[in-house]
Structures are given as C-alpha cells and as structure tokens.
Amino acid sequence: MTTTETSGSGDITRSLELLWGEGERRARGPKPALTLDRIVTAAVALADAEGIAAVSMRRLSQELGTGTMSLYRYLPGKAELLDLMLNHVQAPTEDEDAFEGGWRAGVEAYAREALDRYHAHPWLLQVNQSRPVLGPSAVGGLEKVLSRIKPMGLRDPELISVLILVEGYVTGVARMHAQSVEADAAGLSEEAFWEKQGPVLGRVMTSGRYPLVAGLSDDTFGSDFDHFEFGLQRILDGLDTLVEQRERAAGRA
C-alpha cells in the first residue's frame, strides 16, 4: 500500500478557511442542495469503499447526483478536499472514559483510537501527512491527548516524540493488516497461500539447517497471539521506566 496523495498540497490558505469555518461561499438565492459537510462525508465514504484513488471531483459529483462544476462552488479541488477529509476522520473520541486513568491510559487510548481509525479508513495509509494542514479535529485531538500525558513530566519536545513513537508503531501494525486484507482480496486466502508452500518448507525444516526455526512451537504464528497488544504494552513499560527515572532525578520518587 503505497503513498499516492499528500496533505497540504493545495491552496493552504483556502483549506484553513474551510477547516476553521470561514469557508462555504454561498451564492445568493435558494438554499443550495449541497453542503460542504455533505461533500466531505461522501468523499470519505467513497475512499473507505474504493480507496483514495477513486476520489475525484467528477466521481464525487456522480455519487452526489450533481454536476462536477457545482462542487467548485464549495472548494477549489481534490487537494483541498483531502485536507477536509483528513480533518473529518481525525475527530477525537467523545468517550471520556477512554482517557481516564493517568498518562499510561491516555497513551494507550491514543494508540487504540489510531488503530481503529486506520482500520476504518485504510486509505489514510496512502496519504503523506508529514505536512498536515491543522484543522479543528487535529488540534482538538492533540489538546486532548496532551492533557492526559502532561503529567509524565517530560519536556514538550519529548511529549511530541512519545506521540510520534506510538503513531509510528500503530501505522506499522495497520499497514500490515491492510496489506493482509489486500492479499486476501487478490483471490488466494492466507491458509491456501501457506498450504502451497507446505511441501517445500516441510523438507527444509527437517533438513537440520534451520534448527531454531524448525523448533518453533506450533502456536508461534497462530492468530490467537495479539502482537499489537504485546508491542503496545512494551512501549508503555519503556515509557514507565523513563518517567520513573525522571522522577528519581528530580528527587520526587
């Protein structure tokens, strides 16, 4: 799953106007049939169903049952639409319970929410977000998670590094999952894939050349083991150690 789109690649000023409510340019006359929110929602639904490459102003107009040119009354083009789509799906959870329990629970909730977002919108993995146009959802989400992890006592750049660490881990897990789904959709199930390799691998494993691999337990590659959970808890354990070190150094432990 390769990157095909880049956030912030359009008219940044116009994207910001639209994101922060300075945006819909309505002509005088009857109430328009479309709204910016309806356009963005339809674009997200199309990307969820068919991927970000399927989203174009022409295709979107077909989904909305309107003329392509009518969409340009609301936004300049696909680049600005993408910025709005990202803001649409990045809205932070309204579940306050998800962020209760101190900084560790806050980081954990941040990771799980991010993974759920990638599963719901796998096209996000195809968007280069290294230069995001910050809308209300992104800023609101950052404000919320910072309020939970500030008690870690780290410097501000370090707090952002914590989020980068977690986001990088989640993105990797989400990408593997999306690629697995793509492979299944190609027509050969995972079970059938490994069955085809069985005869050759069986001979290789009994050759004595790879004793450690051959000696792996039967459940090593089973689906029952939660690799995401294991990795997340190790990240949290490492951050726990860092916080404890800082507290001891400050004489608060």
Phi and psi in degrees as GROMACS dihedral restraints (atoms count N, CA, C in turn):
[ dihedral_restraints ]
;  ai    aj    ak    al  type     phi  dphi    fc
    3     4     5     6     1   -93.3    20    10
    4     5     6     7     1   159.4    20    10
    6     7     8     9     1   -73.6    20    10
    7     8     9    10     1   128.0    20    10
    9    10    11    12     1  -123.3    20    10
   10    11    12    13     1   -14.5    20    10
   12    13    14    15     1  -132.4    20    10
   13    14    15    16     1   159.2    20    10
   15    16    17    18     1  -132.9    20    10
   16    17    18    19     1   127.4    20    10
   18    19    20    21     1   -70.8    20    10
   19    20    21    22     1   152.4    20    10
   21    22    23    24     1    70.9    20    10
   22    23    24    25     1    21.4    20    10
   24    25    26    27     1   -95.4    20    10
   25    26    27    28     1     1.2    20    10
   27    28    29    30     1  -107.9    20    10
   28    29    30    31     1  -145.9    20    10
   30    31    32    33     1   -80.6    20    10
   31    32    33    34     1    98.8    20    10
   33    34    35    36     1   -62.2    20    10
   34    35    36    37     1   -40.7    20    10
   36    37    38    39     1   -60.9    20    10
   37    38    39    40     1   -43.3    20    10
   39    40    41    42     1   -67.9    20    10
   40    41    42    43     1   -39.8    20    10
   42    43    44    45     1   -59.5    20    10
   43    44    45    46     1   -43.2    20    10
   45    46    47    48     1   -64.5    20    10
   46    47    48    49     1   -39.5    20    10
   48    49    50    51     1   -60.4    20    10
   49    50    51    52     1   -44.5    20    10
   51    52    53    54     1   -69.0    20    10
   52    53    54    55     1   -39.5    20    10
   54    55    56    57     1   -68.0    20    10
   55    56    57    58     1   -36.1    20    10
   57    58    59    60     1  -102.9    20    10
   58    59    60    61     1    20.7    20    10
   60    61    62    63     1    84.2    20    10
   61    62    63    64     1    15.1    20    10
   63    64    65    66     1  -102.1    20    10
   64    65    66    67     1    16.0    20    10
   66    67    68    69     1   -99.2    20    10
   67    68    69    70     1   -51.0    20    10
   69    70    71    72     1   -67.7    20    10
   70    71    72    73     1   121.6    20    10
   72    73    74    75     1   -94.9    20    10
   73    74    75    76     1    99.1    20    10
   75    76    77    78     1   -97.9    20    10
   76    77    78    79     1   133.0    20    10
   78    79    80    81     1   -80.0    20    10
   79    80    81    82     1   158.5    20    10
   81    82    83    84     1   -68.7    20    10
   82    83    84    85     1   153.7    20    10
   84    85    86    87     1   120.7    20    10
   85    86    87    88     1  -159.5    20    10
   87    88    89    90     1   -60.2    20    10
   88    89    90    91     1   154.9    20    10
   90    91    92    93     1   -60.3    20    10
   91    92    93    94     1   126.9    20    10
   93    94    95    96     1   -65.6    20    10
   94    95    96    97     1   151.3    20    10
   96    97    98    99     1   -71.8    20    10
   97    98    99   100     1   -27.3    20    10
   99   100   101   102     1  -102.5    20    10
  100   101   102   103     1   159.2    20    10
  102   103   104   105     1  -132.6    20    10
  103   104   105   106     1   159.2    20    10
  105   106   107   108     1   -60.9    20    10
  106   107   108   109     1   -40.5    20    10
  108   109   110   111     1   -62.1    20    10
  109   110   111   112     1   -40.8    20    10
  111   112   113   114     1   -65.0    20    10
  112   113   114   115     1   -39.0    20    10
  114   115   116   117     1   -64.2    20    10
  115   116   117   118     1   -47.2    20    10
  117   118   119   120     1   -65.1    20    10
  118   119   120   121     1   -42.5    20    10
  120   121   122   123     1   -60.5    20    10
  121   122   123   124     1   -42.6    20    10
  123   124   125   126     1   -65.5    20    10
  124   125   126   127     1   -38.7    20    10
  126   127   128   129     1   -64.4    20    10
  127   128   129   130     1   -42.1    20    10
  129   130   131   132     1   -63.7    20    10
  130   131   132   133     1   -43.7    20    10
  132   133   134   135     1   -61.7    20    10
  133   134   135   136     1   -39.3    20    10
  135   136   137   138     1   -66.3    20    10
  136   137   138   139     1   -43.8    20    10
  138   139   140   141     1   -64.6    20    10
  139   140   141   142     1   -38.5    20    10
  141   142   143   144     1   -61.9    20    10
  142   143   144   145     1   -38.8    20    10
  144   145   146   147     1   -81.3    20    10
  145   146   147   148     1   -37.1    20    10
  147   148   149   150     1  -128.9    20    10
  148   149   150   151     1    -2.5    20    10
  150   151   152   153     1    97.7    20    10
  151   152   153   154     1   159.7    20    10
  153   154   155   156     1   -65.8    20    10
  154   155   156   157     1   -27.9    20    10
  156   157   158   159     1   -64.5    20    10
  157   158   159   160     1   -23.4    20    10
  159   160   161   162     1   -76.7    20    10
  160   161   162   163     1   -15.2    20    10
  162   163   164   165     1   -84.0    20    10
  163   164   165   166     1   115.4    20    10
  165   166   167   168     1  -140.8    20    10
  166   167   168   169     1   161.9    20    10
  168   169   170   171     1   -62.4    20    10
  169   170   171   172     1   -37.9    20    10
  171   172   173   174     1   -65.8    20    10
  172   173   174   175     1   -48.3    20    10
  174   175   176   177     1   -64.8    20    10
  175   176   177   178     1   -39.6    20    10
  177   178   179   180     1   -64.6    20    10
  178   179   180   181     1   -38.2    20    10
  180   181   182   183     1   -63.8    20    10
  181   182   183   184     1   -35.3    20    10
  183   184   185   186     1   -65.6    20    10
  184   185   186   187     1   -42.5    20    10
  186   187   188   189     1   -62.7    20    10
  187   188   189   190     1   -33.5    20    10
  189   190   191   192     1   -90.9    20    10
  190   191   192   193     1    -6.5    20    10
  192   193   194   195     1    67.9    20    10
  193   194   195   196     1    41.2    20    10
  195   196   197   198     1  -139.3    20    10
  196   197   198   199     1   173.8    20    10
  198   199   200   201     1   -78.0    20    10
  199   200   201   202     1   147.6    20    10
  201   202   203   204     1   -57.6    20    10
  202   203   204   205     1   -43.2    20    10
  204   205   206   207     1   -64.1    20    10
  205   206   207   208     1   -24.8    20    10
  207   208   209   210     1   -66.2    20    10
  208   209   210   211     1   -26.9    20    10
  210   211   212   213     1   -67.1    20    10
  211   212   213   214     1   -29.4    20    10
  213   214   215   216     1   -73.4    20    10
  214   215   216   217     1    -6.6    20    10
  216   217   218   219     1   -72.8    20    10
  217   218   219   220     1   -18.7    20    10
  219   220   221   222     1  -106.8    20    10
  220   221   222   223     1   -31.4    20    10
  222   223   224   225     1  -157.3    20    10
  223   224   225   226     1   154.4    20    10
  225   226   227   228     1   -66.4    20    10
  226   227   228   229     1   -36.8    20    10
  228   229   230   231     1   177.6    20    10
  229   230   231   232     1  -165.6    20    10
  231   232   233   234     1   -66.7    20    10
  232   233   234   235     1   -34.9    20    10
  234   235   236   237     1   -60.9    20    10
  235   236   237   238     1   -45.7    20    10
  237   238   239   240     1   -70.6    20    10
  238   239   240   241     1   -34.9    20    10
  240   241   242   243     1   -59.9    20    10
  241   242   243   244     1   -40.9    20    10
  243   244   245   246     1   -60.1    20    10
  244   245   246   247     1   -41.9    20    10
  246   247   248   249     1   -59.8    20    10
  247   248   249   250     1   -39.0    20    10
  249   250   251   252     1   -72.2    20    10
  250   251   252   253     1   -35.4    20    10
  252   253   254   255     1   -63.5    20    10
  253   254   255   256     1   -42.2    20    10
  255   256   257   258     1   -61.9    20    10
  256   257   258   259     1   -44.2    20    10
  258   259   260   261     1   -61.6    20    10
  259   260   261   262     1   -38.0    20    10
  261   262   263   264     1   -61.7    20    10
  262   263   264   265     1   -42.9    20    10
  264   265   266   267     1   -89.2    20    10
  265   266   267   268     1    -9.6    20    10
  267   268   269   270     1   -94.7    20    10
  268   269   270   271     1     7.7    20    10
  270   271   272   273     1   -57.8    20    10
  271   272   273   274     1   128.4    20    10
  273   274   275   276     1   -67.0    20    10
  274   275   276   277     1   154.2    20    10
  276   277   278   279     1   -62.4    20    10
  277   278   279   280     1   147.1    20    10
  279   280   281   282     1   -92.3    20    10
  280   281   282   283     1     0.2    20    10
  282   283   284   285     1   -81.0    20    10
  283   284   285   286     1    99.1    20    10
  285   286   287   288     1   -64.6    20    10
  286   287   288   289     1   -29.2    20    10
  288   289   290   291     1   -62.3    20    10
  289   290   291   292     1   -27.1    20    10
  291   292   293   294     1   -66.0    20    10
  292   293   294   295     1   -18.1    20    10
  294   295   296   297     1  -116.7    20    10
  295   296   297   298     1    22.1    20    10
  297   298   299   300     1   -91.0    20    10
  298   299   300   301     1   152.0    20    10
  300   301   302   303     1   107.6    20    10
  301   302   303   304     1    18.8    20    10
  303   304   305   306     1    91.4    20    10
  304   305   306   307     1  -178.3    20    10
  306   307   308   309     1   -64.8    20    10
  307   308   309   310     1   -37.0    20    10
  309   310   311   312     1   -63.3    20    10
  310   311   312   313     1   -44.4    20    10
  312   313   314   315     1   -63.2    20    10
  313   314   315   316     1   -35.1    20    10
  315   316   317   318     1   -65.0    20    10
  316   317   318   319     1   -44.5    20    10
  318   319   320   321     1   -64.8    20    10
  319   320   321   322     1   -41.6    20    10
  321   322   323   324     1   -62.9    20    10
  322   323   324   325     1   -44.3    20    10
  324   325   326   327     1   -63.9    20    10
  325   326   327   328     1   -38.5    20    10
  327   328   329   330     1   -59.7    20    10
  328   329   330   331     1   -43.9    20    10
  330   331   332   333     1   -66.2    20    10
  331   332   333   334     1   -45.0    20    10
  333   334   335   336     1   -67.8    20    10
  334   335   336   337     1   -38.7    20    10
  336   337   338   339     1   -64.8    20    10
  337   338   339   340     1   -39.7    20    10
  339   340   341   342     1   -64.1    20    10
  340   341   342   343     1   -43.3    20    10
  342   343   344   345     1   -63.8    20    10
  343   344   345   346     1   -41.9    20    10
  345   346   347   348     1   -60.7    20    10
  346   347   348   349     1   -37.9    20    10
  348   349   350   351     1   -65.1    20    10
  349   350   351   352     1   -43.0    20    10
  351   352   353   354     1   -67.2    20    10
  352   353   354   355     1   -36.7    20    10
  354   355   356   357     1   -67.2    20    10
  355   356   357   358     1   -38.2    20    10
  357   358   359   360     1   -75.1    20    10
  358   359   360   361     1   -31.4    20    10
  360   361   362   363     1  -132.4    20    10
  361   362   363   364     1    69.8    20    10
  363   364   365   366     1   -60.0    20    10
  364   365   366   367     1   -19.2    20    10
  366   367   368   369     1   -64.2    20    10
  367   368   369   370     1   -17.1    20    10
  369   370   371   372     1   -59.6    20    10
  370   371   372   373     1   -29.2    20    10
  372   373   374   375     1   -69.9    20    10
  373   374   375   376     1   -13.2    20    10
  375   376   377   378     1   -97.8    20    10
  376   377   378   379     1     4.5    20    10
  378   379   380   381     1  -109.7    20    10
  379   380   381   382     1   124.4    20    10
  381   382   383   384     1   -76.3    20    10
  382   383   384   385     1   109.4    20    10
  384   385   386   387     1  -109.4    20    10
  385   386   387   388     1    26.3    20    10
  387   388   389   390     1   -65.9    20    10
  388   389   390   391     1   -24.1    20    10
  390   391   392   393     1  -126.5    20    10
  391   392   393   394     1    77.2    20    10
  393   394   395   396     1   -74.8    20    10
  394   395   396   397     1   146.2    20    10
  396   397   398   399     1   -89.6    20    10
  397   398   399   400     1   114.1    20    10
  399   400   401   402     1   -80.9    20    10
  400   401   402   403     1   115.5    20    10
  402   403   404   405     1  -107.4    20    10
  403   404   405   406     1  -175.1    20    10
  405   406   407   408     1   -58.3    20    10
  406   407   408   409     1   -36.6    20    10
  408   409   410   411     1   -68.1    20    10
  409   410   411   412     1   -45.2    20    10
  411   412   413   414     1   -64.6    20    10
  412   413   414   415     1   -45.9    20    10
  414   415   416   417     1   -68.3    20    10
  415   416   417   418     1   -41.2    20    10
  417   418   419   420     1   -64.9    20    10
  418   419   420   421     1   -39.7    20    10
  420   421   422   423     1   -65.4    20    10
  421   422   423   424     1   -41.2    20    10
  423   424   425   426     1   -65.1    20    10
  424   425   426   427     1   -42.6    20    10
  426   427   428   429     1   -59.2    20    10
  427   428   429   430     1   -40.7    20    10
  429   430   431   432     1   -68.7    20    10
  430   431   432   433     1   -46.7    20    10
  432   433   434   435     1   -71.0    20    10
  433   434   435   436     1   -34.0    20    10
  435   436   437   438     1   -63.4    20    10
  436   437   438   439     1   -35.8    20    10
  438   439   440   441     1   -63.6    20    10
  439   440   441   442     1   -24.7    20    10
  441   442   443   444     1   -89.8    20    10
  442   443   444   445     1   -30.8    20    10
  444   445   446   447     1  -101.8    20    10
  445   446   447   448     1    -6.0    20    10
  447   448   449   450     1   -54.9    20    10
  448   449   450   451     1   -37.9    20    10
  450   451   452   453     1   -63.5    20    10
  451   452   453   454     1    -7.0    20    10
  453   454   455   456     1   -61.3    20    10
  454   455   456   457     1   -24.0    20    10
  456   457   458   459     1    79.2    20    10
  457   458   459   460     1    15.8    20    10
  459   460   461   462     1   -86.5    20    10
  460   461   462   463     1   161.6    20    10
  462   463   464   465     1   -67.5    20    10
  463   464   465   466     1   156.6    20    10
  465   466   467   468     1   -56.1    20    10
  466   467   468   469     1   -45.1    20    10
  468   469   470   471     1   -60.9    20    10
  469   470   471   472     1   -32.0    20    10
  471   472   473   474     1   -71.3    20    10
  472   473   474   475     1   -36.1    20    10
  474   475   476   477     1   -62.6    20    10
  475   476   477   478     1   -42.2    20    10
  477   478   479   480     1   -65.4    20    10
  478   479   480   481     1   -36.3    20    10
  480   481   482   483     1   -63.9    20    10
  481   482   483   484     1   -35.2    20    10
  483   484   485   486     1   -59.6    20    10
  484   485   486   487     1   -45.1    20    10
  486   487   488   489     1   -66.4    20    10
  487   488   489   490     1   -38.6    20    10
  489   490   491   492     1   -63.8    20    10
  490   491   492   493     1   -41.9    20    10
  492   493   494   495     1   -58.4    20    10
  493   494   495   496     1   -50.0    20    10
  495   496   497   498     1   -67.1    20    10
  496   497   498   499     1   -42.9    20    10
  498   499   500   501     1   -62.6    20    10
  499   500   501   502     1   -40.7    20    10
  501   502   503   504     1   -62.4    20    10
  502   503   504   505     1   -41.7    20    10
  504   505   506   507     1   -64.3    20    10
  505   506   507   508     1   -47.4    20    10
  507   508   509   510     1   -63.3    20    10
  508   509   510   511     1   -42.0    20    10
  510   511   512   513     1   -60.5    20    10
  511   512   513   514     1   -41.2    20    10
  513   514   515   516     1   -62.4    20    10
  514   515   516   517     1   -44.8    20    10
  516   517   518   519     1   -64.0    20    10
  517   518   519   520     1   -43.7    20    10
  519   520   521   522     1   -64.4    20    10
  520   521   522   523     1   -38.3    20    10
  522   523   524   525     1   -64.9    20    10
  523   524   525   526     1   -42.3    20    10
  525   526   527   528     1   -61.1    20    10
  526   527   528   529     1   -41.8    20    10
  528   529   530   531     1   -64.1    20    10
  529   530   531   532     1   -44.8    20    10
  531   532   533   534     1   -64.1    20    10
  532   533   534   535     1   -39.1    20    10
  534   535   536   537     1   -67.4    20    10
  535   536   537   538     1   -34.7    20    10
  537   538   539   540     1   -65.8    20    10
  538   539   540   541     1   -41.4    20    10
  540   541   542   543     1   -63.6    20    10
  541   542   543   544     1   -40.8    20    10
  543   544   545   546     1   -62.2    20    10
  544   545   546   547     1   -42.1    20    10
  546   547   548   549     1   -64.2    20    10
  547   548   549   550     1   -41.1    20    10
  549   550   551   552     1   -62.9    20    10
  550   551   552   553     1   -39.1    20    10
  552   553   554   555     1   -68.9    20    10
  553   554   555   556     1   -18.0    20    10
  555   556   557   558     1   -72.5    20    10
  556   557   558   559     1   -11.6    20    10
  558   559   560   561     1   119.5    20    10
  559   560   561   562     1   -14.5    20    10
  561   562   563   564     1  -116.3    20    10
  562   563   564   565     1   118.0    20    10
  564   565   566   567     1   -68.1    20    10
  565   566   567   568     1   161.4    20    10
  567   568   569   570     1   -61.7    20    10
  568   569   570   571     1   -39.2    20    10
  570   571   572   573     1   -62.8    20    10
  571   572   573   574     1   -44.8    20    10
  573   574   575   576     1   -65.6    20    10
  574   575   576   577     1   -35.8    20    10
  576   577   578   579     1   -59.7    20    10
  577   578   579   580     1   -48.2    20    10
  579   580   581   582     1   -74.3    20    10
  580   581   582   583     1   -30.1    20    10
  582   583   584   585     1   -61.5    20    10
  583   584   585   586     1   -36.6    20    10
  585   586   587   588     1   -66.3    20    10
  586   587   588   589     1   -28.2    20    10
  588   589   590   591     1   -87.9    20    10
  589   590   591   592     1   -11.9    20    10
  591   592   593   594     1   -51.4    20    10
  592   593   594   595     1   -53.1    20    10
  594   595   596   597     1   -57.7    20    10
  595   596   597   598     1   -45.4    20    10
  597   598   599   600     1   -69.3    20    10
  598   599   600   601     1   -46.9    20    10
  600   601   602   603     1   -64.0    20    10
  601   602   603   604     1   -34.6    20    10
  603   604   605   606     1   -59.7    20    10
  604   605   606   607     1   -43.9    20    10
  606   607   608   609     1   -67.0    20    10
  607   608   609   610     1   -39.9    20    10
  609   610   611   612     1   -64.3    20    10
  610   611   612   613     1   -42.5    20    10
  612   613   614   615     1   -69.2    20    10
  613   614   615   616     1   -23.5    20    10
  615   616   617   618     1   -95.2    20    10
  616   617   618   619     1     5.1    20    10
  618   619   620   621     1   -79.2    20    10
  619   620   621   622     1   -18.9    20    10
  621   622   623   624     1    87.2    20    10
  622   623   624   625     1    -1.0    20    10
  624   625   626   627     1   -78.8    20    10
  625   626   627   628     1   -24.8    20    10
  627   628   629   630     1  -129.3    20    10
  628   629   630   631     1    67.5    20    10
  630   631   632   633     1   -63.0    20    10
  631   632   633   634     1   -35.9    20    10
  633   634   635   636     1   -69.8    20    10
  634   635   636   637     1   -42.8    20    10
  636   637   638   639     1   -65.6    20    10
  637   638   639   640     1   -43.8    20    10
  639   640   641   642     1   -65.1    20    10
  640   641   642   643     1   -26.6    20    10
  642   643   644   645     1   -88.8    20    10
  643   644   645   646     1     2.0    20    10
  645   646   647   648     1   -61.9    20    10
  646   647   648   649     1   144.0    20    10
  648   649   650   651     1   -66.1    20    10
  649   650   651   652     1   159.7    20    10
  651   652   653   654     1   -61.9    20    10
  652   653   654   655     1   -26.8    20    10
  654   655   656   657     1   -94.5    20    10
  655   656   657   658     1     8.9    20    10
  657   658   659   660     1   -56.4    20    10
  658   659   660   661     1   -45.5    20    10
  660   661   662   663     1  -106.3    20    10
  661   662   663   664     1    19.6    20    10
  663   664   665   666     1   -73.1    20    10
  664   665   666   667     1   161.9    20    10
  666   667   668   669     1   -81.6    20    10
  667   668   669   670     1    -6.7    20    10
  669   670   671   672     1   -75.3    20    10
  670   671   672   673     1   -24.4    20    10
  672   673   674   675     1   -82.8    20    10
  673   674   675   676     1   127.9    20    10
  675   676   677   678     1   -91.6    20    10
  676   677   678   679     1    94.5    20    10
  678   679   680   681     1   -67.3    20    10
  679   680   681   682     1   -35.7    20    10
  681   682   683   684     1   -62.0    20    10
  682   683   684   685     1   -46.9    20    10
  684   685   686   687     1   -63.2    20    10
  685   686   687   688     1   -43.6    20    10
  687   688   689   690     1   -60.2    20    10
  688   689   690   691     1   -49.3    20    10
  690   691   692   693     1   -64.7    20    10
  691   692   693   694     1   -40.9    20    10
  693   694   695   696     1   -62.6    20    10
  694   695   696   697     1   -43.8    20    10
  696   697   698   699     1   -66.1    20    10
  697   698   699   700     1   -32.4    20    10
  699   700   701   702     1   -70.0    20    10
  700   701   702   703     1   -37.2    20    10
  702   703   704   705     1   -62.0    20    10
  703   704   705   706     1   -45.1    20    10
  705   706   707   708     1   -65.0    20    10
  706   707   708   709     1   -38.3    20    10
  708   709   710   711     1   -62.3    20    10
  709   710   711   712     1   -41.8    20    10
  711   712   713   714     1   -63.8    20    10
  712   713   714   715     1   -41.1    20    10
  714   715   716   717     1   -66.3    20    10
  715   716   717   718     1   -35.9    20    10
  717   718   719   720     1   -57.9    20    10
  718   719   720   721     1   -45.1    20    10
  720   721   722   723     1   -61.9    20    10
  721   722   723   724     1   -42.8    20    10
  723   724   725   726     1   -61.7    20    10
  724   725   726   727     1   -45.8    20    10
  726   727   728   729     1   -62.3    20    10
  727   728   729   730     1   -41.6    20    10
  729   730   731   732     1   -63.6    20    10
  730   731   732   733     1   -40.4    20    10
  732   733   734   735     1   -61.7    20    10
  733   734   735   736     1   -44.4    20    10
  735   736   737   738     1   -63.9    20    10
  736   737   738   739     1   -38.1    20    10
  738   739   740   741     1   -67.0    20    10
  739   740   741   742     1   -39.7    20    10
  741   742   743   744     1   -66.2    20    10
  742   743   744   745     1   -41.5    20    10
  744   745   746   747     1   -63.8    20    10
  745   746   747   748     1   -30.6    20    10
  747   748   749   750     1   -87.8    20    10
  748   749   750   751     1    -1.3    20    10
  750   751   752   753     1    76.0    20    10
  751   752   753   754     1    22.1    20    10
  753   754   755   756     1  -101.2    20    10
  754   755   756   757     1   -10.2    20    10
